[in-house]
Amino acid sequence: MNPITAITKRNLLNYLRSKGRLFGSLFMFMLVMFSFLMKSSMPSFDTPINYLIAGVIVMSVFQTSVNNSSYIL
């Protein structure tokens, strides 16, 4: 088995078993959906919504990379 696929399968299994991480991902997804709804209802709030979306994306990438590196170590 390829080591990369083995690590990926293990990390996905750990991710699905972790209730806190699943809840955090669901919460971030809800924040993104909320930002899109707020953007459509209030056109004057264009800039803060962009910062919210960028922040959620950066937080999710950073959290995923830290968790994966801790599993590898």
Helices and strands as residue ranges (DSSP letters): H 3-17, H 19-41, H 46-72
